[in-house]
Amino acid sequence: MTRTNTPNLRAVPPTRPNSPSKVPPHDLDAEAALIGAMLLSRDAIDSAGLLLTAGDFYRPAHAHIFDVIVALAGKAEAVDPVTVADELRRRGLLEDCGGPGELVALQANTPAISSASRYATIVAGHSTRRRLIAAGGELAELGYANTEIEETVDRAEQMVLDVTTGRVDETRSVPVADLLAERMSYYEQLAVAGEPSGLKFGWLDMDNCMPPMKPGQLVVVGGRPSMGKSAFALNMASHVAYEQGAPVLFVSLEMTKEELTDRLLSAYGRVEGRRISTGKLQERDWGRLADAMSVVGSNRNLVIDDTPALTMFQIAGKARRARSQAHGLGLIVIDYAELVGGPEAETENLRVGRIAKGAKTLARQLNCTVVLLSQIKREVEARADKRPGLADFRASGDIEAAADIAMTLYRDDVYDPQSKDRGVAEVHVVKYRNAATGTYKLAFLGEHTRFADMART
C-alpha cells in the first residue's frame, strides 16, 4: 500500500495497536506441545521454567496446567497426567482445563520431547509481542499526555525496559511475617559461613572492612579523567569473573574490546602495556603473556561489549541476553555514564541522572550488581584539595538517591608528578547504604593498568 503525505499529522488519529479487530499473537499448538513435553520429561520442565511463567500462556487452561507442573516439580513430586489432574482438582480447576482426558491427550499428541526448548521459545516470543502491544497503547497515550518531556521519556524507556527484561512480579508484595523463617535461615547460614555472601571488590583492605556487593545494588565509581576508572572497574570485573566464578558483562562505551583485552593480559601477565600495544615485547614477555592467557581463558565468565553509544534500553537488552546465555549474571559494568546514548535535547546532568536511575532499576530487575562509572565535575580541580566527594558527581542528587555504594578515585600524582604519594591511589567510599564509609589506599601500577593491595610491612 502506498503511503500518502498528510499535511496535518495530528489530524490523523493513531491506529490503536490493540485494536479489537486483531487477535493478539499466540500459538496454541506450541503451547500444547510444550505442556505435553513437560508431562513426559523433567528436562522439558527445566527448559520451560527458565524462559516462562504461567502468565506467558495465551490459553488460561495451559497457564493453569503449567503452573501445577512447575509446582509439583519444585517439590520433587512425580509429574504425569494423574498427579497433575489430582492437583488441578484440588485447586478446583480440573474441569476448566478439560478434565483428565485433556491431559492424556496433551501427553499423547506431543510431537517431540527434544523440541521442548524450541516450543518454549515460541511461546515466550508471542508473550513478548503481546506485552509490546499493550505497552504500545500506553506509549501512545503517554505521547499525548501533557507532562514534562524528561518524565515522559523516562517513563517510556521504563515501560519498554519492563517488556525486554521481564514482566512485573506480582509475588514481590509479601507480608513481613512470611519472611521471618527465610531470614532466620539466612542468619544461620551466615553464622556457619563466617562471612556474608556477595561479590568481593578484589582488594584485601576493602574486602575486610566493607560488606560485599549484593544483587540489586548500584555501585557508582567517579573520578576525573586519567584517575583510572576503567582500570579500576576492569580489575574488579576480572576478579569477580576469574576468582569468584560469577558471570560479568562489561559494557565499554569508550574503549574497544581489543584494548580491554590488552589491559587484562598486561595486568595478569605483569607485562608493560606499552610493550604490548607497540609490539616491542621482550623475550621474557612471551612466557608471561602465555601464563596470563591461561588465566583469562580459564572460563568464559567475562563478556565484553564495545558497541558505541548504547542507550540504557539497549544495554538492558544485552544484559538480558548475557544472563540467558550464562544462566545467570553476577555483575554488569557500564563504562561510562556520560557516553550512554539518549535524547540529544537532554542536558548532561539530566542524562546522567536518568542513567543512574535506569542502572539501579536494571540491577533490581536482573537481580545482579551494576557498576556505573561516571565523571566528576571539572570544578573540583579549582580547589586546593581536589579529592572529590559525593556532591562532585554530575547529577549528584540523582546519584546519591540511586546508588547503594558511591566511590571516588583520586591520585595525587596526576596533578603533581613529584608527589610523595606517587603510585598511590585513594578510593574514597563516600556512600555505603547500611555500612560505614571510609578511605582505602591502593597501589596503582600504571605500566600494567592495575590496582593492587599496598605492600604490608
C-alpha positions, 0 to 999 in steps of 0.5 A: 500500500502506498503511503500518502503525505498528510499535511496535518499529522495530528489530524490523523488519529493513531491506529490503536495497536490493540485494536479489537479487530486483531487477535493478539499473537499466540500459538496454541499448538506450541503451547500444547506441545510444550505442556505435553513435553513437560508431562513426559520429561523433567528436562522439558520442565527445566527448559520451560521454567527458565524462559516462562511463567504461567502468565506467558500462556495465551490459553488460561487452561495451559497457564493453569496446567503449567503452573501445577507442573512447575509446582509439583516439580519444585517439590520433587513430586512425580509429574504425569497426567494423574498427579497433575489432574489430582492437583488441578482438582484440588485447586478446583480447576480440573474441569476448566482445563478439560478434565483428565482426558485433556491431559492424556491427550496433551501427553499423547499428541506431543510431537517431540520431547527434544523440541521442548526448548524450541516450543518454549521459545515460541511461546515466550516470543508471542508473550513478548509481542503481546506485552509490546502491544499493550505497552504500545497503547500506553506509549501512545497515550503517554505521547499525548499526555501533557507532562514534562518531556524528561518524565515522559521519556523516562517513563517510556524507556521504563515501560519498554525496559519492563517488556525486554527484561521481564514482566512485573512480579506480582509475588514481590508484595509479601507480608513481613511475617512470611519472611521471618523463617527465610531470614532466620535461615539466612542468619544461620547460614551466615553464622556457619559461613563466617562471612556474608555472601556477595561479590568481593571488590578484589582488594584485601583492605576493602574486602575486610572492612566493607560488606560485599556487593549484593544483587540489586545494588548500584555501585557508582565509581567517579573520578576525573579523567586519567584517575583510572576508572576503567582500570579500576572497574576492569580489575574488579570485573576480572576478579569477580569473573576469574576468582569468584566464578560469577558471570560479568558483562562489561559494557565499554562505551569508550574503549574497544574490546581489543584494548580491554583485552590488552589491559587484562593480559598486561595486568595478569601477565605483569607485562608493560602495556606499552610493550604490548600495544607497540609490539616491542615485547621482550623475550621474557614477555612471551612466557608471561603473556602465555601464563596470563592467557591461561588465566583469562581463558580459564572460563568464559565468565567475562563478556565484553561489549564495545558497541558505541553509544548504547542507550540504557534500553539497549544495554538492558537488552544485552544484559538480558541476553548475557544472563540467558546465555550464562544462566545467570549474571553476577555483575554488569559494568557500564563504562561510562555514564556520560557516553550512554546514548539518549535524547540529544535535547537532554542536558548532561546532568539530566542524562546522567541522572536518568542513567543512574536511575535506569542502572539501579532499576536494571540491577533490581530487575536482573537481580545482579550488581551494576557498576556505573562509572561516571565523571566528576565535575571539572570544578573540583580541580579549582580547589586546593584539595581536589579529592572529590566527594559525593556532591562532585558527581554530575547529577549528584542528587540523582546519584546519591538517591540511586546508588547503594555504594558511591566511590571516588578515585583520586591520585595525587600524582596526576596533578603533581608528578613529584608527589610523595604519594606517587603510585598511590591511589585513594578510593574514597567510599563516600556512600555505603547504604547500611555500612560505614564509609571510609578511605582505602589506599591502593597501589596503582601500577600504571605500566600494567593498568592495575590496582593492587593491595599496598605492600604490608610491612 
